Amino acid sequence: MRLASVGIKLAMALAVLAAGRLGEASSLEARDDDTKYFFEAGDGDILNHYDRRFFKNQLSYDERADTLLHMVRAYLITFRKMGIETWIAHGTLLGWWWNGQMLPWDWDLDTQVSGATLDYLGDNLNYTTHNYVSEDKKVQRQYFLDVNPWAIERTRGDGNNVIDARWIDVRNGLYIDITGLSETHPDIAPGIWSCKNYHRYKTTDLYPMRESIFEGVPALIPYNYDKILVEEYQHKAMSLTHYEGHTWNATLKHWAKDPEEEKKENNKRNRLGRRQAMPDF
């Protein structure tokens, strides 16, 4: 990977400059005593799903859903057009299992690539921006592909860089996490592929990939998806019909937001609207 030759600190600085050229990012200082590359907007389940360089304000439920919908469509369409193999993973794969859509309470999306593909992204597509127009021509977006310079390290290391790359919406900082799978110990564990977060897969669980549809566009799915999901989330994740303020509607094959959750979201929107309407003194 070319990043190894330019040095990790220089690569981190280049990422900041690349983001700044988009006109959307705030400054991000790489500290000598911190190896972490991707920085989020804050702590907690919400702010840590925004890339700090592009964060402006917290999105509403509907804004988040719209952002993630077009972001994953853009990602899958772009990678397929370029002939780059990638597949959906983790909670995104679980959403596909239920109804071919995102889980509506998720704040980010997850995909995986092979270690070889990760090398290719770092060498050829790092710091690149990608334009997207929806099929109905009503939505236009731009995304920033950023490969972590620590992606050259294929084991966990200090744990600060388990995410290898991100596909980021430059309007607000929401992102897709991209992690690489590598055969890190082919001598003692051949055919076992792992990421830096201790997820391990057999070659026969991943390949041959299955062709499917996710959020209305073609997507690759690991071959033994049932086994993968059960090992990660247990059987209850594939049978529980009420979770995070949503209830599964088996007739419509849809996760519906509970009335209480809808009321909380409306109250939040109203409070935000009142704050924005207040005059400055």
C-alpha positions as CSV (number, residue, x, y, z in Angstrom):
1,M,0.0,0.0,0.0
2,R,1.4,3.4,-1.0
3,L,0.6,4.9,2.4
4,A,3.4,3.0,3.9
5,S,6.0,4.8,1.8
6,V,4.8,8.3,2.7
7,G,4.6,7.7,6.4
8,I,1.6,7.5,8.7
9,K,1.8,11.0,10.1
10,L,2.1,12.5,6.7
11,A,-0.9,10.5,5.5
12,M,-2.9,11.8,8.4
13,A,-2.0,15.4,7.5
14,L,-2.9,14.7,3.9
15,A,-6.3,13.5,4.9
16,V,-7.0,16.7,6.8
17,L,-5.9,18.8,3.8
18,A,-8.0,16.7,1.4
19,A,-11.1,17.1,3.6
20,G,-10.4,20.9,3.9
21,R,-10.3,21.2,0.1
22,L,-13.9,20.1,0.1
23,G,-14.8,23.2,1.9
24,E,-16.8,21.2,4.5
25,A,-14.3,20.2,7.2
26,S,-13.0,21.7,10.3
27,S,-9.4,21.4,11.3
28,L,-8.2,18.1,12.9
29,E,-4.8,18.1,14.6
30,A,-3.0,14.8,14.8
31,R,-1.2,14.6,18.2
32,D,2.1,12.9,18.5
33,D,0.9,10.9,21.5
34,D,-2.3,9.6,19.8
35,T,-2.3,7.0,17.1
36,K,-6.1,7.3,16.4
37,Y,-6.8,8.4,12.9
38,F,-10.6,8.7,12.6
39,F,-12.1,11.1,15.1
40,E,-15.8,11.3,15.8
41,A,-17.8,14.4,16.8
42,G,-18.1,13.3,20.4
43,D,-18.8,10.5,22.8
44,G,-22.1,8.5,23.1
45,D,-24.3,6.5,20.8
46,I,-25.1,9.5,18.6
47,L,-22.2,11.9,18.2
48,N,-19.7,9.1,17.8
49,H,-21.4,8.2,14.5
50,Y,-20.3,11.5,12.8
51,D,-16.9,12.1,11.4
52,R,-15.7,15.2,13.3
53,R,-14.3,16.9,10.2
54,F,-17.7,17.2,8.5
55,F,-20.0,17.5,11.5
56,K,-22.2,20.5,11.8
57,N,-25.2,19.5,13.8
58,Q,-27.1,16.4,14.9
59,L,-29.6,15.2,12.4
60,S,-33.2,14.3,12.9
61,Y,-34.5,10.7,12.6
62,D,-35.8,11.4,9.1
63,E,-32.6,13.3,8.0
64,R,-30.5,10.4,9.2
65,A,-32.6,7.8,7.4
66,D,-32.4,9.8,4.2
67,T,-28.6,10.3,4.5
68,L,-27.9,6.6,5.2
69,L,-30.3,5.4,2.4
70,H,-28.6,7.4,-0.4
71,M,-25.1,6.9,1.1
72,V,-25.3,3.1,1.0
73,R,-26.9,3.2,-2.5
74,A,-24.1,5.5,-3.7
75,Y,-21.4,3.2,-2.1
76,L,-22.7,0.0,-3.6
77,I,-23.4,1.5,-7.0
78,T,-19.9,3.2,-7.2
79,F,-18.0,0.1,-6.1
80,R,-19.9,-2.1,-8.5
81,K,-19.2,0.3,-11.4
82,M,-15.5,0.2,-10.6
83,G,-15.5,-3.6,-10.3
84,I,-14.4,-3.5,-6.6
85,E,-15.7,-6.4,-4.5
86,T,-17.4,-5.3,-1.3
87,W,-20.2,-6.8,0.8
88,I,-22.5,-5.7,3.7
89,A,-21.7,-6.8,7.2
90,H,-22.8,-6.7,10.9
91,G,-26.0,-4.7,11.6
92,T,-26.3,-3.8,8.0
93,L,-26.4,-7.5,7.1
94,L,-28.9,-8.1,9.8
95,G,-31.1,-5.4,8.3
96,W,-30.9,-7.2,5.0
97,W,-31.9,-10.5,6.6
98,W,-35.1,-8.9,7.9
99,N,-36.3,-7.1,4.8
100,G,-33.5,-6.0,2.5
101,Q,-33.3,-2.6,4.2
102,M,-31.4,-0.8,6.9
103,L,-32.4,-1.2,10.6
104,P,-34.1,2.1,11.2
105,W,-32.4,2.7,14.6
106,D,-28.9,2.3,13.2
107,W,-26.7,5.4,13.0
108,D,-24.1,4.0,10.6
109,L,-23.6,1.2,8.1
110,D,-21.0,-1.5,7.8
111,T,-19.3,-3.1,4.8
112,Q,-16.3,-5.3,4.4
113,V,-13.6,-5.9,1.7
114,S,-10.7,-8.3,1.4
115,G,-7.2,-7.2,2.5
116,A,-6.2,-7.1,-1.2
117,T,-9.1,-4.8,-2.0
118,L,-8.1,-2.6,0.9
119,D,-4.6,-2.3,-0.6
120,Y,-6.2,-1.3,-3.9
121,L,-8.3,1.4,-2.2
122,G,-5.3,2.8,-0.4
123,D,-3.1,2.9,-3.5
124,N,-5.7,4.1,-6.1
125,L,-8.7,5.7,-4.5
126,N,-7.7,7.3,-1.2
127,Y,-8.9,10.9,-0.5
128,T,-11.2,10.7,-3.5
129,T,-14.6,12.3,-3.8
130,H,-17.5,10.6,-5.5
131,N,-20.6,12.3,-6.9
132,Y,-24.0,10.6,-6.8
133,V,-27.4,11.3,-8.4
134,S,-30.4,9.3,-7.4
135,E,-32.3,7.3,-10.0
136,D,-35.1,9.9,-10.1
137,K,-32.6,12.7,-10.4
138,K,-34.0,14.5,-7.3
139,V,-31.0,13.9,-5.0
140,Q,-27.4,14.9,-5.5
141,R,-24.7,14.1,-3.0
142,Q,-21.0,13.9,-2.7
143,Y,-19.0,11.4,-0.7
144,F,-15.4,11.2,0.5
145,L,-13.5,7.9,0.6
146,D,-10.8,8.0,3.3
147,V,-8.5,5.1,3.9
148,N,-6.9,4.9,7.3
149,P,-3.1,4.9,7.0
150,W,-3.0,2.3,9.8
151,A,-4.8,-0.1,7.4
152,I,-1.4,-1.4,6.6
153,E,-1.4,-3.0,10.1
154,R,-3.6,-6.1,9.7
155,T,-3.8,-6.9,13.4
156,R,-5.6,-5.0,16.2
157,G,-2.5,-3.1,17.5
158,D,-3.4,-0.6,20.2
159,G,-7.1,-0.8,19.2
160,N,-7.4,2.8,18.1
161,N,-7.7,2.0,14.4
162,V,-10.0,-1.0,13.9
163,I,-11.8,0.8,11.1
164,D,-9.8,0.6,7.9
165,A,-11.7,3.1,5.8
166,R,-14.8,5.3,5.7
167,W,-17.2,6.5,3.0
168,I,-18.4,9.8,4.4
169,D,-21.3,12.1,3.5
170,V,-19.5,15.5,3.3
171,R,-22.7,17.4,4.1
172,N,-23.0,16.1,7.7
173,G,-20.3,13.5,8.6
174,L,-22.4,10.4,8.7
175,Y,-20.4,7.5,7.3
176,I,-20.1,3.8,6.3
177,D,-17.4,1.9,8.2
178,I,-15.3,-0.2,5.8
179,T,-13.2,-3.0,7.4
180,G,-10.8,-5.3,5.7
181,L,-10.6,-9.1,6.2
182,S,-7.2,-10.7,6.0
183,E,-5.8,-14.2,6.5
184,T,-3.5,-13.0,9.3
185,H,-2.2,-16.5,10.3
186,P,-2.1,-18.6,7.2
187,D,0.5,-20.9,8.7
188,I,-1.5,-21.9,11.8
189,A,-5.0,-20.9,10.8
190,P,-5.3,-21.2,7.0
191,G,-8.7,-20.2,5.5
192,I,-9.6,-18.0,8.5
193,W,-10.2,-14.4,7.7
194,S,-10.3,-11.7,10.4
195,C,-10.7,-8.0,10.9
196,K,-9.1,-5.9,13.7
197,N,-12.1,-6.2,15.9
198,Y,-11.8,-10.0,16.4
199,H,-14.5,-11.0,13.9
200,R,-13.4,-14.2,12.2
201,Y,-14.8,-16.1,9.2
202,K,-14.0,-19.2,7.3
203,T,-13.4,-18.9,3.6
204,T,-16.4,-21.2,3.0
205,D,-18.6,-18.9,5.1
206,L,-17.8,-15.9,2.9
207,Y,-17.5,-17.4,-0.6
208,P,-19.0,-17.8,-3.0
209,M,-20.7,-14.5,-2.4
210,R,-24.5,-14.3,-3.0
211,E,-26.0,-11.7,-5.3
212,S,-28.9,-9.9,-3.7
213,I,-30.6,-6.5,-3.3
214,F,-30.2,-4.1,-0.5
215,E,-32.1,-0.8,-0.3
216,G,-33.1,-1.2,-4.0
217,V,-29.6,-1.7,-5.5
218,P,-27.5,-4.9,-6.1
219,A,-25.4,-6.0,-3.2
220,L,-23.1,-8.9,-2.3
221,I,-24.0,-11.1,0.7
222,P,-21.7,-13.6,2.4
223,Y,-22.5,-17.2,1.5
224,N,-23.2,-18.5,5.0
225,Y,-25.0,-15.4,6.2
226,D,-27.2,-17.2,8.7
227,K,-24.3,-18.7,10.5
228,I,-22.4,-15.4,10.5
229,L,-25.4,-13.5,12.0
230,V,-26.1,-16.1,14.7
231,E,-22.5,-16.2,15.8
232,E,-22.4,-12.4,16.0
233,Y,-25.9,-11.6,17.4
234,Q,-27.3,-15.0,18.5
235,H,-30.7,-16.4,17.4
236,K,-32.7,-13.7,19.3
237,A,-31.6,-11.0,16.8
238,M,-33.5,-12.9,14.1
239,S,-36.6,-13.5,16.1
240,L,-37.0,-10.4,18.4
241,T,-39.8,-8.3,17.0
242,H,-39.5,-5.2,19.3
243,Y,-36.3,-3.3,19.6
244,E,-35.1,0.3,20.1
245,G,-38.5,1.8,19.9
246,H,-39.6,-0.1,16.8
247,T,-41.9,-3.1,16.2
248,W,-41.8,-5.5,13.3
249,N,-44.8,-5.6,11.1
250,A,-44.8,-9.0,9.6
251,T,-47.6,-8.1,7.1
252,L,-45.8,-5.1,5.6
253,K,-42.3,-6.6,6.3
254,H,-41.3,-3.3,7.9
255,W,-39.9,-2.0,11.2
256,A,-42.5,0.6,12.4
257,K,-41.6,3.3,14.9
258,D,-43.6,3.0,18.1
259,P,-46.0,5.9,18.8
260,E,-44.0,6.8,22.0
261,E,-40.8,7.0,19.9
262,E,-42.6,9.2,17.3
263,K,-43.8,11.5,20.1
264,K,-40.3,11.9,21.4
265,E,-39.0,12.7,18.0
266,N,-41.7,15.3,17.4
267,N,-40.9,16.9,20.7
268,K,-37.2,17.0,19.8
269,R,-38.0,18.6,16.4
270,N,-40.2,21.2,18.1
271,R,-37.6,22.1,20.7
272,L,-35.0,22.5,17.9
273,G,-37.4,24.6,15.9
274,R,-38.0,27.0,18.8
275,R,-34.3,27.4,19.5
276,Q,-33.6,28.2,15.8
277,A,-36.5,30.7,15.7
278,M,-35.2,32.7,18.8
279,P,-33.7,36.0,17.8
280,D,-30.1,36.8,18.6
281,F,-29.4,39.6,21.1
